[in-house]
Amino acid sequence: METLEHVLSESVTHFLSDRFGLLGLPLEFQPTRKDFEGDITLVLFPLLKLTHQNPAVLGAEIGAFLEEQSPDISHYNVVSGFLNLFVSDRYYLSFLEGFLKTEDYGHTAPVGDSPTIMVEFSSPNTNKPLHLGHIRNNLLGHSVSKILEANGNHVIKTQIINDRGIHICKSMLAWQHFGQGETPESTSLKGDQFVGKYYVLFEIKYREQVVGLVAGGKSQEEAEKNAPLLVEAQQMLRQWENNYPEIRKLWSQMNQWVYKGFEATYKSMGVDFDSYYYESETYLLGKSIIEEGLNKGVFFRKEDGSVWIDLRDEGLDEKLLLRSDGTAVYMTQDIGTANQRVVDHPQVKGMVYTVGNEQDYHFKVLFLILQKLGYSWADSLFHLSYGMVDLPSGKMKSREGTVVDADDLIEQMKNTAGSIAAEHGKIEGLDEEQRNVLFQKIGLGALKYFILKVDPKKRILFDPEASVDFNGNTGPFIQYTYARIQSLIRKVEGELELHLDVSLVDKEKEILKHLSSYTEVVKTSGEQYSPALVANYLYDLVKLFNSFYQNVSVFGARDQKLQSLRLMLCQAVANNIESATSLLGIDLPDSM
């Protein structure tokens, strides 16, 4: 469906060509400012020098032309350099008709040759369960994937799992020493929570050893470096790197426990992936690329044998890529992994890395190195940087066991939703199973909306109680509005028919104007990798609908034509809520 802006642009371009012999002039349309009267405004200033007209004359000429030639424009006014156009009721009614006939309005389905974009998110460590920070990462990455797909891209959702390193060995060692053979099954714990318990236990026992060494005369620094548990964990890491069978077997078993736990959490969040990469398989990648870069003169070797790149001309620093003993660093691994992903998926034209803003510098360096290496796809890389999530109780520390587990938070959200729903009397007539399904939808909807409505770059102070409020800028407010519309639609008998000769009131026009902007919102949200734009659009839509519903009678309309129009408008709003919430990963209840 062509937008009004596109139709008007063609008409104005035709006028400017015939009247002034000008082609390809910049045309800027925008919603009419609240202090002006009108629906859509053409900004005249960019045209004045080229047409040698003053704004009042040029605006009047274009306005009169559109009023005469376009059935979509009823009248106009000119204020300073702005031509304010009034859109006809017939246009809005035709738009409503097309909107209801178009499946997934505002979304462009990818076709065979559509660009393919890989979106990386989650990427957890296998020594602990997912936590509140991972929730923002997962919800953000998954929503951006859906938005990019709605913009006509093929999307591959991926993650790299950090399944090796000293932190993994700490959990393994603690289980060896203190686990007494227990398993997730024997303790009725999720696998990731089970392994995370031993990561915390390692820290407790390690700190006890440090205290003992200090009491025995060691300095704090010496005690922390030489505590037996840490020395043993470092030894275990070397054994892992040298493929000791018994260490590899334990490592594999504990990772499997964690992966099973992760999958349960992902399912609960409504998140999924198309491919997986594992640090244990990628940490040696990139070394051959560094050698190629040395030969090309992109990198240089210092006297100690270490390899570096000098980025000072770009306002950055020198960056280490290979240590003097030839071992790789994280940057080396990321270079190799990026290249491997293109080898595995040659159709990929761009990559999005969903990683917290503490890694901003890392990704600036990574992208610049890949560009200097000459990779054609390196110009299409994007770091989806986001701020941290705090709770009213303060910062979280996983090694001290003060992290808020994702599973616990999801369960808390469900329980909070149940309590608030009961207070509002929204569970009458529901059996226990129906209540559980409803509370899960409300709780997760509240969590997802609260996280995604904030611009990714901003830090979030997450308040679980406030997020489940049934009024205000919350997920439950949006879900409740959708459920209210469904209850209206269920009362309809027979098929609705839209008549193009009815007159619209302002409340109806406001909703239709907002609906007509949805395509552009989805497009801009994809360009900016920001689900917040969709969330805020959605909140504005729901506010407009509730104002309409409170002030305009639907079933009390003066005739059948008007009632049919208003019910179809309700249906359009419901369809749009369903479309927008799908991009945010939010499920909608049919009744509340």
N, C-alpha and C positions, 0 to 999 in steps of 0.2 A: 504494500500500500504506500503510494507516494505521500510524502509529508506536505503540509500546506506550504511550508517554507520553500520546498523544491518547486512546487507549482507556481508560487508567486515569483520566485527567482527567474523562472523561464519567461513569465509574462513581462517582468520589468526589463529583463535583458532584451527581449524583442522590442519593447518600447524605446529603449536607449539606442538600439541599433537603427531603428527607423527615424527617430527624431534627431539624433546627433551623429549618426554614423559610427558609434562606438561599440566595440565588442570586448568581451572578457573583462568587464569592469568588476571590481570587488563589491559584492553586495552583502551587507551585514543586517540580518534580521535578528530580533530578540523579543522576548515577551515584553509587552508594554509595561512601563514602570507604574507602580501603584499610585503615584501622584498625577498620572495622565489618564485620560479615558481612551479605551481601545483594547484590542486583544493581542495584536502583533505589530511590531514597529520596525520600519525600515530606517536605518541610520543614514542620513543624507550627507554628512560631512565628507566622506571619501569621494563623493561624486561631484562636489561643487566646483573644484578647480578644473576638472575634465570637461564639464558641461558649460562652464562659465555662467552659471545661474546662481541667484541667491536662493537660500533654502526654502523660503515661502513659495516662490514661483515654481521651483522644481518639484517640491512636495505636492503642490496643488495639481500640477500637470500629471505626475505619476498617479496620484490618488484618483483623479477624474478618469484616467485611462483604466485603472483597475476596477473602479466602480461600474464603468460602462461595460468592460470586456469580461470581467470575472464574476461568475455567479456566487463565488465564495466570499466576496467583499460587499457589504451592504452600504457602508459610508466610511468617511475618514475625517481626520483633522490633522493640522500641521502645527507643531509646537517647537519653536527654534529650529534645530536641525533634525527633527524627528517626524517622520510620517507615521501617524498612528492609525492603524486599519481596524475596522470593526468586522469581524467574521460573521457571516450569515448563519442563522439557525440551521438552514438546510445543509450547510457544510458539516456542522457538528453532528447532525442526525445521520448524514451519509457516513461520516467517520465511525459513529457508533455501530452502524450496520456492518461496515467492513471489519471493525474490531472484533465483533462477535462471530463473524464468519472465518476469521483468520486464526488458525490453530497456533498457539504459542506466539502471539503477537509480540513483536520486538526482538524475537530470537531469529538468528540466521543459521540454519542447519549446515554443518560442514559437508562439502561434496568431495569427490575423489581427489581433486588437485588443490584443495584448501591447504593453507600452511599448517604445519605440524609444530606444536610448541610443547616442550617438556617442562613440567612444573615439579620441582623438588620441594617436599615439605616433610615434616615430622622428624626424621633422621635422629632417632634416640640412641642413647647408650644402653647396652644390655646388662647394666648392673643395678637397675632400679626401675620402678614403674613410671609410666607417663604422669606428669604433674600439670599444675595449672598453666605454666608457661607453654607446655606442649599443646595444651588445649587451644590457646590462641594461635599457635603455629599451624596446627592441623585444620582448625576452622577457617583460617585465613587462606591457606594453600588450597584447600578443597573448594572453597567458594570462588576463588580466583580461577581455578580450573573450570568450574561450571560457567563462569562469566565469559572466559575466553572461548569456550565451546559455543556459547550463545551468540558470540560474534563471528561464528563461521569457521573457527579453527578446529583442527584435530588436536586433541590434547592427550599427552601421556603423563599420567601421575606417577611419580617415582619418589624413592627415598634412598638414602645411603645410611645403613645401620652401622653404628660405631660399636663393633663387636670384638675389639681387641684393645690391648693397652693395660697399663698398670691398674686402672680402676676395675677392670674385669677380673684381674688376678686377685684383687683384694676380696671380692665376693667369693671367689673360688676357694681361696685360702681359709677364709673364715668358716666356710661350710666344712672344709676338710677337718679343721681343728675342733669345731664346736657343734657341727650338725648332727653327729651321731646317726647318720644315715637317713634322716628324715627327708621327706619329699613334699612337693605341693599337695599331692593326694593325701598323704598321711596327716597333713596339718590343715587340710581344707582351705589352703590359701591359693589365690591366683599365682601362677608361676612367676610373674614379674614382681609381685609383692613379696613372694617368698625369697627370691634372690636379693631384692632390695633390703630385706631385713638383715641379711648377712653383710651387706655393704655397710650398713649402719653399725652392726656389731663389730666389724673390723675396726672402725674408727674408735669405738668405745675402748676396745682392748688395746689398740695401739696407743691411745692417750694414757691409759693406765701404765703401759710400759714406759712411756716418756716420763711420766711423773716419777716412777721408780728410779729411772736412770739419773734424773736430776737430783733426787734425794741421795743417790749414791755418789754424787760429786761431779757428774757430767754437766756441761753447759746445756742450755736449752737447745741450741743449734746442733750440738753433737748428739744429744738424746734423740732429737727428731730424725736425724740422718741414720742413726745406728740402732734404733729400736728393732728387736729381732723380727717382729712381724713384717715390718716394711722391708727389711733385708731379704726375708724369705719371699715376699711378694715380688721383689725385683728379680730374684733368682727364678721364680716361676715364670715370669715374663720371658726371660732368656730361654728357658726350657720350651716355652710355647713357640718362640721364634725358631728354635732348633728342632721342632716337630717331635718332641717326646710323646710317645703314643698315649701314655696314661694321662698326661696333662691335656692333650688334644681331646681325649675321650671325655674327660670331665668338663672341659670348656664347651664341647658340643652339647653335652647333656644339659648343662645349666642354661645355655643359650636357647635350647628348644623349650625349656620351661618358660623362659621370658617371652619368646615369640608367641607361644600359645596365649599367654596373658595379654600381650599387646593386641592380638587379633580380637580378643573379647572386648577390649576397650575401644578399638577402632569401630567394631560393629555397633557398640553402644552409642558412639558419637555419630554414626552414619557416615563414616569415612572409609574410602577404599583406595587401592593402588593398582597400577597396571604393571609395574616392574620394580625390582628391588636390586640394590647394590650393597655389597658388604665390605666394610673397611678391611677385613681380613683377606679379601681378594683384590682390593684396589691399592693397598698401601705401598706396593712396589711399582705401581703404574707411574708413568711420568719420567722415570730415570732415563729411558732411551730418548724421550723428547728433549730432556735437558742436554743430552749429548749432541743432539741435532742442533739445538740452539747455540751451543758452544761453537760448532762448526760454522754456523751462519754469522757469528759475531753478536748475537743477541745477548748472550751471557758471557761472563768472564770468570777465570779461575784465579784465586788468590794464592799466595806463596804456600799456605798450609794445605792446599789442594781443595779447599771448599769452593763451591760454585755460587756466583751471585749475579744479580741484575741491578744495574744502576738506573734508578727512576728519578734521580734528583732534578733532571731537566723538566720533568712533568710535575714537580712540586711534591714528590714523595721521597722515599729514602732508598738506600741500597737494601736489597732483599736477599736473604739466604735461600738457596734452592737445594743444595746438596752439602752435607757436612763434610769435614775434612776426611772422615773415615768412609765416605761414599754413601752414607745412609740418607734416606729421604726425610723431608719435613712435610708438614701438612700441605703447604703450597704445592710441593711436587706432586703429592697425591691428588690434589684437586685438579691440577693441570691434566694429569693422566686420566682421571675419571671423566672429565668433560670431554676429552677426545674419545674415550672408550664409548661414551653414550652416543656420539655421532657415528662411530663405527657400528655399534649395535642397531642404531636407528638412523640410517643415512637420510631419511626424509625430514629429520628435525631441522627446523630453520631458526629456532630460538630456544633459550632456556631461561626459566625463572627460578631463582634460588630464594626460598622462604626461610630466612635466617634472621635472628635478632640483631638489633642495631649495634651491639657490641662488636660485630664483625664487619662493620662498614668499611674499615680500612683494608681488611683482608680481601674483600671482593673488588675494591678499586684496583688493588695490585693484581689480583688474579685476572680480571678482564683485560687490563692493560698488557699483561704478559701474553695472553692468548692472541691479542691483536698484533703484538710485535712478532709473534711466531707466524703470522700470516694466515691464520684460519679464517676462512670466509664467513663462518657463522659467528665469529667473535664479536661482531658489532650488534648482534641480536641477543645479548645476554643482559639480564636484569636482576638486580638484587632487591627482592621484596623485603625491605628492611622494616622492622616493626619494634615498637617499644615494649618494655616489660609489663607484666601484670602484677600488681600488688594487691594484698588483702588489707583490710583495716588493722589486722594483727601484726602487719609488718612483712619484712622480706623472708624468703624461704631459703633453707640450706639443706640440701639432700643428705650430706654426710652426717648431719646432726639429727636427721630424722624429723625435721620441722617442715618438710615439703608437704603441700596439700596434694594428695594423690588425685589424679583425674577421676578414678572410679569413685572415690569417696565424695568428691565434689558433685559428680553426676547424681549419685544417690541422695546427697543433701538437697540438690535442686529439685529432685522428684518429691522428696518429703515436704520441702517448703511449699512447692506448688500444691500439694495435697492439702496442707493446712490452710493456705490462703483461699483455695477454691472452696473448702468447707465453710470458711467464714463468710464467703460471698454467696453461699447457697447454690453453687453451680454443680453439685454432684447428686442432686435429688433424682431418684429413679435409676441410678446406675448400680450394677452389681460390682463385686470386688474386682473381677477381671477388667471390666470396662473402666473402672476408676484407675487401676494401675496403668492401663494404656493411656488414658487421658492425662494422668499426672506426669507420665514420662514425656509425652508430647509437650505439655506446658513447661515442665522443668527444663528440658533441652532447648525448647524454643526460646525461653527466657535467657538461658546461658548463651546460646549462639547469637541472638540479637544484640545482647548487651556487649558482647565482644566485638561483633562485626560492625556495629553502628559507629564505632570510633575510628577515625582516620588511622591507618596502620602505623604511621610514624609516631603517634602520640602514646604516651604511657597510660595505662588503665589502672584505676583503683576499683577493683571489682567488689561490689556489695551484693551478695546472693539474695538477701531479703528484698532490696530495692528492685532488683532485676525481675522479680516475679509479681510486681505490682500490676493489677489489672487496669490501672489508669496511667496515662502518661506515655512517655517514649519507651515502651517495653514490648517484648515479644508477645506476652499474653494479651496485651491490648489489641495487637494486630490479629492474633488468633481469635479473640472474642468477637471482633468485628466481622471476621470471615464467617464464624459460626452463626452470628446474628443474621447475616445475609442468607445463609443456607436455610435458616428457619423460615425466612420470607419466601424463598423460592419454593420450598416444599408446600406452601399454601396455594401455589398457582395451579389452576385447572385449565387444561387445554394448552394450545400453542400460542405463544405471544407473537404479535405482529407489529412492526414498527411503521408508523405513518410519518411521512416527511413534511406534512403540513401543520404539525403542532408547533406551538411556540415554547421556547425554553425560558426558564427562570434563571437568575444569576447562579444559584447554587448548583444547578445542573450543568451550566456552562463551565463553571470552575472545575468540576470533576472531569468533564470531557477535555478541557484544555490540558489538564494534568495528565490524563491518559495519553494524549497525543504526544507528550514529551518523553514517554517511556523508551521508545527506540533510541533516542539520543542519549538517555541516561545509561542504558546498557552499553552503548558504544563507548561513551566516555569512561565508564567504570572499567571497561576492558583496557582502554588506552592508559589509564592511570593505575591499573591493578588495585582498585579500591572498592571492595564491597560496601563500604560506608555510603557511597553515592546511591546504591540501590536501597540500602536500609533507610536512608533519610528520605528518599523519594517515596518509599512505602509508608513511612510514618505520616508524611504530608498527605498522601492519598487517603489514609484511614481517617485523619482529622477532617478532611474535606467531606468524606462520606458521612461521618457522624454528625457534622454540622447540617448537612443536607437532610439526614434522617430525622433530626430533631426539629427541623423547621419546615419540611415539605412532607405532606401526607402522601404515602404511597397508595394504600388501598382506599383512602378517602378522596382520591382524585375526582374531579368533577365529571369526567367521562372515561369510557373504556380506552380510548386512544391514549389519553394522558397516563392512565394507570399502567398500560402496557409499556409505554416509554419508560416510566420510572422503574418498573420491574426489570426491564432490559438493561437499564443503567446500573441497577444493583448487580445484575449478573455480570456485567462488564467489569465492575469493581472487583467482584469475587474472582473472576478469571485473572485479573491483573495481580491481585494479592497472591494467588496460587503460583503465577509465573515468577513473580519477584521473590517470594519466599523459597521457591525451588532453587534459585541462584544462591541463597544463603544457607541452604541445607535444612530449612525449617519445615517440619511436618505440621499440617493443619487439621484440627478436629472438626468434624461436621456439626458438632453440638457441644455446648459448654454450659 
